[in-house]
Amino acid sequence: MIKRTLFFSNPAYLSTRNEQLVVSFPDSEKQDVTVPIEDLGYVVLEHPQITITNGLLMQLVQHKTAVITCDKQHLPTGFLQPLAGHSEQTERMRYQLNASVPLKKQLWQQTVVAKIDNQANHFLARGKNALRLKRYARSVSSGDLGNQEALAAAFYFQNLFAIAGFSRNRKAMAPNNLLNYGYAILRAITARALVSSGLLPSVGIFHRNKYNAYCLADDVMEPYRPYVDAVVYDIVESGCNIEALNTSIKKDLLLIPAMDVVIDGKRSPLMNAMSRTTASLYECFEGGRRKLLYPEFASY
């Protein structure tokens, strides 16, 4: 089932009644709006004057709905997740924490190859030459000791957008602002799926920054990044003003959880595909499989 994403950019009072999310507008004559909580996958809170009741937060967490808060720059900055996301959580976390270094290196190798392949296929879909990216993908070793991921990313972003001087930098020129927003949404999707699979988003297979609470999410989301890039590419090509994140652009980026991807030869909403990826990751930790299941970007 495809879960809905709700985005709140204006003052509102959010509460719950009869298993429904109730949206009230204290400073307006608008009627209350209700939405079934079980239908929600993501709730994005952008305006600082939004009030949300503890009862609603409790029900959202129980239904594994990701609640995302934004900062003054309107970028996602916080993510509420349940303490217990799976009935076998303790055992699954034990498998994760006991994963051997060679296994982690193999999983990271698979992740980097999948990411670069998807970047190459995105290039092909845009009529760009992908031979160099394909060569990088073939050169990835266990643990990516040669750092092919960084080499591929540098080439990829230097040639993706027809914008002079563009480079991927969080605080640099547009459309970095769009990419930042899209990746933040993708990170929340990944963290939600990891928790639902009984895994710790903070313990990564490659990323291990002690100040990063989402190291594993940052690992697993890598092959999914080109899907965000594709949405941003279309926005840039549309000719609209990309210097500021307006409501129309955010609306397009908030459709990322529901966009179609191909995984295991079948089409699936991205958020559902992510759940299959995190489930396969647990199976690798547990020893039931050797290969992570990642989507393949369609090059046509």
C-alpha positions, 0 to 999 in steps of 0.5 A: 500500500502506498502511504500518503505524505502530508505537508504543512507550511501554514499555522495549524493545530494537529490532533487526533479523534477516532483514529483520524488526524484532525487538522484545525485552523485556529486563525481561519474560518476553514473547516477541520480536515480529517485524514485516516492515520493508517494511510499516512507514511510521512508528515512534514511540519515546516511552519514554526507555529504548528501545534501537535498534540502528544496523543497524535504523536503517539498514534503516528509513531504506533503506525510507523508514520515518519514525522519530519520537522524543518528548520528556519531554512525550510529544510528537514532537520528532525525525524521522529521514529519509534523505539520499537519498530519490529517484534524481533528487534533485539535479535535483529540488532544483535545480528547487525552489531555482530556483523563481521568486517568482511561482510560489511566490506562486501555489502558496501561494495554492492552498495557502491556498485549499485549507486554508480550503475544507477548514476550511469543509467540516469546519464543514459536516460538523459542521452549522456555518455555513461562509459566512464561511470560504467568503468568506475562501477566495474572497478569497485573493490571490497570496501571500495578501497579505491574510493570509486564512489567519490570519483564517480560522484565528482564526474557525475555532478560535473556533467549532470546539469547544464549549469556552468561551474556547478558542483555538489556542495550542500551550501553552494549554488542551486540546485544544491538546495533542491538536492539537499531537500530531496536527500533529506526526504530520502534519508527519512524514508530510509530510516523509517524502513530500517526501523521497521526492519528492526535495525539501528539506523545509527550503526552503519556498514561504512559511514561511522561518524560519531556525530551522525545518528543515521550512518546506516541510513546514509549507507543504504540510501546511496543507490536511491540518490539518482532518483532524487537527482532525476526529479531535480533534473526535471525541475531544472529543465522545466525552466522554473526559478530554482533559487528558492524552494517554493511550494511547487518545487517542494510538492514535486520533491515530496512525491519521491516516496511514491515514485515508481522504481524497478526492483527485482524486475518489478515496478514498485513505489520507492518507499516500498522498494526501500522496505525490501532493501532493508529487509534484504540487509537484515537477511545478509546480517542474519546469514540468509542471503549474500546479496542486497536487493537494490533498485535498478534505474531505468535507462530508457 
